[in-house]
């Protein structure tokens, strides 16, 4: 813990008010950490939304008296989408706060998403939309993997100063 420094008037110096405040006031947030945070939060929100909508749809179908016995894979996919989405959102919040566990959380979510994309390539029928979706998913995963391993993100976590918007 840093002890605030006082000047001659017994006022606390603004540079010693909290850790990381001694920086240049024009210090901009690390763009790589901001992009990874945005991607993680965005994909997490999309995953939670899709998972919730699918679970809601299957539940509505079941409550309407219709047979849902063939919806097993869809329910598993929806629940996994919910869990991975929540994992990405938690990872984005941790990265925003510069917490050390953020890279582990985001990396595990990206790995699970890569496995999910690979399973979808093997198990899904080959249609135009499935190919486009898989290609975009893999491109996003490669971008996130690159950002996870970047020095800028690691330095942001090492410094421990949360991101801020201007």
C-alpha positions in Angstrom: 0.0 0.0 0.0 1.3 3.4 -1.0 1.3 6.2 1.6 0.1 9.5 0.2 2.6 12.2 0.1 1.8 15.7 1.5 3.0 19.0 0.3 3.7 22.1 2.4 -0.1 22.9 2.6 -0.9 19.5 4.0 -2.7 18.6 0.8 -2.3 15.2 -0.8 -0.4 15.2 -4.1 -2.7 14.0 -6.9 0.0 11.8 -8.2 0.1 9.7 -5.0 -3.7 9.4 -4.5 -3.9 5.9 -5.9 -1.6 3.4 -7.6 -1.1 4.2 -11.2 -2.1 7.8 -10.9 1.4 9.0 -11.2 1.2 8.4 -15.0 1.2 10.9 -17.6 -2.4 12.3 -17.7 -2.6 11.8 -21.4 -1.7 8.1 -21.0 -4.2 6.3 -23.2 -5.4 2.8 -22.5 -3.7 -0.1 -24.2 -5.5 -0.6 -27.5 -4.7 -4.4 -27.6 -6.2 -4.9 -24.1 -9.2 -2.8 -25.1 -9.8 -4.8 -28.3 -9.5 -8.1 -26.4 -11.9 -6.9 -23.7 -14.4 -5.8 -26.4 -14.2 -9.0 -28.4 -14.6 -11.1 -25.2 -17.5 -9.1 -24.0 -19.1 -8.9 -27.4 -18.8 -12.6 -28.1 -19.9 -13.4 -24.6 -23.1 -11.3 -24.9 -23.8 -13.0 -28.3 -23.3 -16.4 -26.8 -25.5 -15.7 -23.8 -28.2 -14.3 -26.0 -28.2 -17.2 -28.4 -28.1 -19.7 -25.6 -30.9 -18.0 -23.6 -33.1 -17.7 -26.7 -32.6 -21.3 -27.7 -33.4 -22.6 -24.1 -36.4 -20.3 -24.1 -37.6 -21.6 -27.4 -37.2 -25.3 -26.4 -38.9 -24.6 -23.1 -41.8 -22.9 -24.9 -42.1 -25.8 -27.3 -42.1 -28.3 -24.5 -44.7 -26.4 -22.5 -46.9 -26.3 -25.6 -47.2 -30.0 -25.5 -45.0 -30.8 -28.5 -42.4 -33.5 -28.5 -38.9 -32.3 -27.7 -37.1 -35.6 -27.7 -35.1 -34.7 -30.8 -33.9 -31.5 -29.3 -31.2 -33.0 -27.1 -28.2 -31.7 -29.1 -29.8 -28.3 -29.4 -30.3 -28.1 -25.6 -26.7 -29.1 -25.1 -25.5 -26.5 -27.6 -27.6 -23.8 -25.9 -26.4 -24.6 -22.4 -22.8 -24.7 -23.6 -23.3 -21.4 -25.4 -24.7 -19.8 -22.2 -21.7 -21.1 -20.2 -19.1 -20.1 -22.7 -20.7 -16.7 -23.1 -20.7 -16.1 -19.3 -17.1 -17.3 -19.2 -16.1 -14.7 -21.9 -18.0 -11.9 -20.1 -16.3 -12.7 -16.8 -12.9 -12.8 -18.6 -13.6 -9.4 -20.2 -14.5 -7.9 -16.8 -11.4 -9.4 -15.2 -9.2 -8.1 -18.1 -10.8 -4.6 -17.7 -9.8 -4.7 -14.1 -6.3 -6.0 -15.0 -6.8 -9.2 -12.9 -4.2 -12.0 -13.3 -6.8 -14.7 -13.8 -8.3 -12.9 -16.9 -6.0 -14.5 -19.4 -6.7 -18.0 -18.0 -10.4 -17.4 -18.1 -10.4 -16.0 -21.7 -7.9 -18.6 -22.9 -10.0 -21.5 -21.6 -13.2 -20.0 -23.2 -11.3 -19.5 -26.5 -10.1 -23.1 -26.3 -13.6 -24.4 -25.6 -14.9 -22.3 -28.5 -12.3 -23.8 -30.8 -13.3 -27.3 -29.8 -17.0 -26.4 -30.3 -16.2 -25.0 -33.8 -14.3 -28.1 -34.7 -17.1 -30.3 -33.5 -19.6 -28.2 -35.5 -17.4 -28.7 -38.6 -17.5 -32.5 -38.1 -21.1 -33.0 -37.0 -23.0 -30.2 -38.8 -24.4 -30.7 -42.3 -22.5 -28.8 -45.0 -24.5 -25.7 -45.9 -23.5 -22.2 -47.0 -24.4 -20.7 -43.7 -22.6 -23.3 -41.7 -19.4 -22.8 -43.7 -19.6 -19.0 -43.4 -20.3 -19.3 -39.7 -17.4 -21.6 -39.1 -15.0 -19.5 -41.1 -16.0 -16.3 -39.2 -15.8 -18.2 -35.8 -12.3 -19.5 -36.6 -11.1 -16.0 -37.7 -12.4 -14.5 -34.5 -10.7 -17.2 -32.5 -7.4 -16.7 -34.2 -7.7 -12.9 -33.6 -8.4 -13.5 -29.9 -5.6 -16.0 -29.6 -3.2 -13.5 -31.1 -4.4 -10.8 -28.7 -4.1 -13.1 -25.7 -0.5 -13.8 -26.5 0.4 -10.1 -27.2 2.9 -8.3 -25.0 0.6 -5.4 -24.6 -2.0 -7.4 -22.9 0.5 -9.1 -20.6 2.0 -5.7 -19.7 -1.4 -4.3 -18.9 -2.0 -7.2 -16.5 1.5 -6.9 -15.0 0.9 -3.2 -14.3 -2.4 -3.9 -12.7 -4.0 -0.6 -13.7 -7.6 -1.0 -14.8 -8.6 0.2 -18.3 -10.5 3.5 -18.5 -12.5 5.1 -21.2 -11.9 8.7 -22.3 
